[in-house]
Amino acid sequence: MSVGSPERSATVLEEASSAAGSSAPDADRPAAPPADRAPTAGADRAPAADPGRKPGGGRVRQIDALRVLSCFSVITVHAVGAPFPPDSIGLGETSFLLHYSREVFFFVSALVLVRTYYPRLGPNGRLPDESGFRLRRLRMIGVPYLWWTTLYLAVSIFHTRGSEPFSQTLDDLPLRWLYLVATGNGSYHMYFLLVTLQYAVAFPLVLRLLRRTQGRHGRVLAVSVLLQLATLACYQWVLLPDDGWRGVLGDASLPAYQFWLVGGAVAGLHLEQWHRWVVSHRPLVLAAVPAAAAVLLWVYWAQVPTRGGLGASSPLQPIMVLWSVAALGALYLLAVWIMERGAPGLKNAFSYLAQLSFGVYLAHPMVLDLVLAVLRRTGLMAASVWVSVIALVLTVVGTVAVCSALHRTPLSLPLMGRARLSPARVPQPRLPRTMPRLVSVPTAVLALSVLAVLLVSGDQTPPAETGTPSWEETVQASDPVPPTDTADCPADPATAADLTAIADCSGGVAGTPEASSASSASGVASVSGG
């Protein structure tokens, strides 16, 4: 891969006028700054000699590509592991390598926020309307958070239907919903929004810190990374709760990711300098990836004997800082290459997908759930790499299609955190002006209808094709009908078969389903315990 020289860095910046199209929820389009503080159109192209220089606020095209790459890395983590048992050793290894995605996603969000709002700071280092900023951000992120938490709760209720009386489910519903909202456990990816909400509240304070530490941002980063390492070390070796408190104190807490948010903010202020360093040190950046991956895998395999595949692949470990920094550098180089050397169609596709990225992130677990349901109903579900690839491709295509349709409807704002997508920014052939209006709403309704039908009719139980026998098959294979003549029971058992025969003879009425099931259950328990 050949990346352009540092002198070409100006080619990765668009005019400041395109900043209004930045992807939500990273910019909520506040009022323009006063004219005396407005940046010039060429501000981003000038060398960043002053460490505290206000960024120009122009749209950075390679950051669009970086956002898309990190978003689809998240989908890959969830899709490739779906057909495999959660404690699979190979799955844990793959997931551990892909867990950089959440850190990069936080980094990009903070970078775009700083480039949008730092130029609006007043002489006192404050935003003109900090309370208004917080309210806008909380509304933009909080409304989709509440909607998607509710939707995933409904999906969870559907999957667990029949496990308890429906009346009890209704009684527990309000408290259960509040618990999911408070902990970020509505789905396995909702922690991101809860952390982003916390960052929205703290962001004005971050801007003040950056203004007051002009010329000393390197020290700010050093302190931040030390705090990050200490926090992750505490999670790994001291305390990380396994219940609902894990979300509040761990996965969905701001301290768990503060370095990536601070680092993204500092990078947003010094984007030209950072860009030039990464591009000019391309061999070093790329060489760091296999070295960091080797260290990461060594840590993983060292933990497998004591923590298992699932515990050893936890992203809340100090080693993830090293690996995520290396992955960030490589992904950034790839993003620059896409926007500098890629075909025009590829650039347009990444720019468009960047606008869908927040919605794609929110919706992809639901689409993945539908894909897995279809694979089960068609008998294709199996613990196979090919099934993982199929699930990934179908999830990506289906999620992009659903979000593209939603972005053209009034549902875009409550579900995706932004207003309807501007037709002028959609890479598609020209159509009569009335066509998008006639097609958009029916398309969205059709997509949601298919979504609902598949959810309601999908069979979510693992089939026999996966290699896991059903309960009835287990009983039939391991517990044949015992003899009715108790005289055949051995008096002095010496083998396991004799012990099984005694269990059949002594447990209730021989030959009844109750006795057979009890014997089978004890046998399964003994095997799993060993």
ABEGO torsion letter per residue (X at the ends): XBBBBAAAAAAABBBAAAAAABBOAABAGBBBBBAAABBBAAAAABBBABAABBBAGBBBAAAAAAAAAAAAAAAAAAAAAAABBAABAAAAAAAAAAAAAAAAAAAAAAAAAAAAAAAABBAAGBBABAAAAAAAAAAAAAAAAAAAAAAAAAAAAAAABGABBAAAAAAAAAAAAAAAAAAGAABAAAAAAAAAAAAAAAAAAAAAAAAAABGAAAAAAAAAAAAAAAAAAAAAAABBBABAAAAAABAABAAAAAAAAAAAAAAAAAAAAAAAAAAAAAAAAAAAAAAAAAAAAAAAAAAAAAAEAAAAABABBAAAAAAAAAAAAAAAAAAAAAAAABBAAAAAAAAAAAAAAAAAAAAAAAAAAAAAAAAAAAGABBBBAAAAAAAAAAAAAAAAAAAAAAAABAAAAAAAGBBBBBAAABBBBBBBAAAAAAAAAAAAAAAAAAAAAAAAABBABBBAAAGBBBAAAAAAAABBBBBABAAABBABBABAAAAAAAAAAABEBBGBAAAAAAAAAAAAAAAAAX
